[in-house]
Structure formats: C-alpha cells, structure tokens
Amino acid sequence: MEKIEAKHFKIFNPLSKFFKRKLSDFSLSYKIPTKKERDALLNEIIEFLNNENTTVSGKHRKKQWENGWNENLLEFQKTKELEALIPKYFNKFKIQRLNGDFIFPVENNFEIKIVSLFQYAIFNKYFKNEKVIYEFGAGTGHNLLRLREINKNAKLYAFEWTNSGVKLINLVANFLNDNYIKGIKFDNFNPEFSIKLEKNSSIYTFAALEQLGNNFTKFLDYILINKPKFIVNVEPLNETLDNKDLLQNLSIKYFKKRNYLNNYVLHLKSLEKQKKVKIMDTYRTGLGSKYIEGYSIVVWKPVI
Ligand SMILES: C[S@@+](CC[C@H](N)C(=O)[O-])C[C@H]1O[C@@H](n2cnc3c(N)ncnc32)[C@H](O)[C@@H]1O
C-alpha cells in the first residue's frame, strides 16, 4: 500500500502549511496495479474507444447539465450539507491516474479528495492574493468554497450556463453569509459581451472548457476584450500529452471521442505570435481518472 505524499505535488513547491495539513488530514492511500491488472485496464479502454457509443460534449448537453446540477440543488435544499455540492461523477470508477499512470484508490472518496488537494495547491500558487476571481463553468460552485479556504477576502464570481447551478451557488453563498460569492448565468459558447469583468480580475476554469470542443474562439474573444490579469485553465489539453506514450495516447483519443477541448494551446500559441496573449506556463499534472489524464494546466494573459 502506498501513501499520497508531498512529493506527488512537487510541481507546486513550495507547499503551504495549510496544504500539508490537508494532505495529512486526508491521509490518502492507494495500490499500484499489477502488470495483469494494468493490461486489463488498457484493454477495457481500447475496447471502449473502439466500440462504445458515448455522449459527446456540445450545446445539446445543456439539459443534462441542468438536470445534473438540479439533483445537487435538491439535495442541498434538503440537507443543507455542503457535501451535496460534490458532482456525482466523482468516484465513479475506482481507478485514478497519478503521475500519468494508473493507481487503485483505497478509500471511497479518494477522487474528490485528490482533486481537492491539487486545487488547493493551484489556488495557493496563483490565487492566494487576488482580489477578484472568476470561475467559468463553475457547476455547483464547490471549487469556489475550496478557494475561499485559501483566499478569505476576494470577490468570487461563479459563471455557469445552467439555472440550477447558478441558483445553487447563490443559495450556498446566502447560507454561508458570504456576500462576496456570486453566481451569474453565462454561456461560454455565446458569451454575453455586455457582462463586463471587474478591473484587475483573474480567472480560472476547471474541467469546464473541456465541454467546448473546438468551439472556444468566442470565449477567447470575450476574455481578450475584458483584459483580466491572467487565466489559469485546468483542462484536458491534448498538446501537453505525448502520443508516443500509450496511456497518454489513449487519453488523447478519448478527448476526441467525447469532443473535448481540442488544440486550445495551439490556438493560444497562434494568438501569442500575433502578440495578443502571453503564455506563462503549460504543464501536465499527471492527475486523471480511468479514461483520461484530464487536468493539464495552461497559464496565460492578454497582452495589454
Ligand atoms: C465537468 S463540469 C465542471 C464543473 C466545475 N468546474 C467543477 O469542477 O465541478 C463542466 C461544467 O461546464 C459547464 N458548461 C458546459 N458548457 C458550458 C457553456 N457553454 N457555458 C458555461 N458553462 C458550461 C457545465 O454546466 C458544467 O458545470
């Protein structure tokens, strides 16, 4: 049995005391698959990629997101527990990727906990001292509550295209007496340009642009016009993965099959050539789930 340790987060060094406390509180353990188990997983993924019909992302999925977040909304209204905000897709498969390879989690809530640890590290690195922060495609808003643990004073805006998500976020803000968390309806496919971002704001997305496929140029236009200080996208980024590595290659194929974000970094690079943006960093976290390594990071800013 192995333990999740500080070394798994070394890309975010130096780690804060807060982070180390969370790491020790969560106390996560996992097992490394045997060669036979690993081969069986690879086989399942290849079978899936070859045979299964699957839902693809796009505008047609809005109703599904609406219904999904409505389930969380109803649960929160009933229980008044913040746990109700955790998306139901977490912990679905008892397999994760760590350092880009499979692991078998030992505890039940491993996935949301390891994702939370990565978020704490990301928030601490980029958003600890920011004053106005936007999350686009914020879902139930649960990420913002983790950000709030790290940054007590920032104004936090959750932009999300579903009514249920926005309603839930505003309900939770009210429940927590947090006047500086606000949910606003916003469609990344068709940004409402009359909604202006506050000055000196920063932005992140977490597994949200993934839903745009190739359809991200209007979203980028909106960002460029609003000139935030910087943006951190934590998303499936095909450009960060190496198609000569089997797991990474299968992950890229899965992105394609689900119509996830495609060639986003490539597009940012072309904007960089036109001197419209500056890319500060692009890297893998190695974190993922059964089918994908879905959490790579690109940090960039509009050139003002
Ligand atoms: C995988 S979920 C991630 C939600 C949240 N960021 C999180 O980490 O829990 C994808 C989110 O993107 C939202 N989304 C998809 N397409 C969108 C669009 N065009 N505009 C705004 N949000 C969108 C969905 O409603 C959902 O909340």
The ligand as a Tripos MOL2 file, in Angstrom:
@<TRIPOS>MOLECULE
LIG
   27    29     1     0     0
SMALL
NO_CHARGES

@<TRIPOS>ATOM
      1 C1        -17.2510   18.7970  -15.7780 C.3       1 LIG1
      2 S1        -18.2580   20.1090  -15.1950 S.3       1 LIG1
      3 C2        -17.1510   21.0200  -14.1690 C.3       1 LIG1
      4 C3        -17.8440   21.9580  -13.2430 C.3       1 LIG1
      5 C4        -16.9240   22.6570  -12.2600 C.3       1 LIG1
      6 N1        -15.9240   23.4550  -12.9300 N.3       1 LIG1
      7 C5        -16.2760   21.6350  -11.3630 C.2       1 LIG1
      8 O1        -15.0360   21.4850  -11.4270 O.co2     1 LIG1
      9 O2        -17.0050   20.9960  -10.5970 O.co2     1 LIG1
     10 C6        -18.4240   21.1130  -16.6460 C.3       1 LIG1
     11 C7        -19.1910   22.3890  -16.3950 C.3       1 LIG1
     12 O3        -19.1820   23.1980  -17.5420 O.3       1 LIG1
     13 C8        -20.4780   23.7560  -17.6850 C.3       1 LIG1
     14 N2        -20.6240   24.1440  -19.0820 N.ar      1 LIG1
     15 C9        -20.6460   23.3540  -20.1720 C.ar      1 LIG1
     16 N3        -20.8120   24.1090  -21.2710 N.ar      1 LIG1
     17 C10       -20.8870   25.3970  -20.8550 C.ar      1 LIG1
     18 C11       -21.0730   26.6390  -21.5220 C.ar      1 LIG1
     19 N4        -21.2330   26.6910  -22.8220 N.pl3     1 LIG1
     20 N5        -21.0980   27.7590  -20.7750 N.ar      1 LIG1
     21 C12       -20.9440   27.7180  -19.4370 C.ar      1 LIG1
     22 N6        -20.7820   26.5770  -18.7460 N.ar      1 LIG1
     23 C13       -20.7590   25.4240  -19.4530 C.ar      1 LIG1
     24 C14       -21.4120   22.6510  -17.2410 C.3       1 LIG1
     25 O4        -22.7200   23.1110  -16.9500 O.3       1 LIG1
     26 C15       -20.6530   22.1740  -16.0200 C.3       1 LIG1
     27 O5        -20.9600   22.9760  -14.9180 O.3       1 LIG1
@<TRIPOS>BOND
     1     1     2 1
     2     2     3 1
     3     2    10 1
     4     3     4 1
     5     4     5 1
     6     5     6 1
     7     5     7 1
     8     7     8 2
     9     7     9 1
    10    10    11 1
    11    11    12 1
    12    11    26 1
    13    12    13 1
    14    13    14 1
    15    13    24 1
    16    14    15 ar
    17    14    23 ar
    18    15    16 ar
    19    16    17 ar
    20    17    18 ar
    21    17    23 ar
    22    18    19 1
    23    18    20 ar
    24    20    21 ar
    25    21    22 ar
    26    22    23 ar
    27    24    25 1
    28    24    26 1
    29    26    27 1
@<TRIPOS>SUBSTRUCTURE
     1 LIG1         1 GROUP 0 **** ****
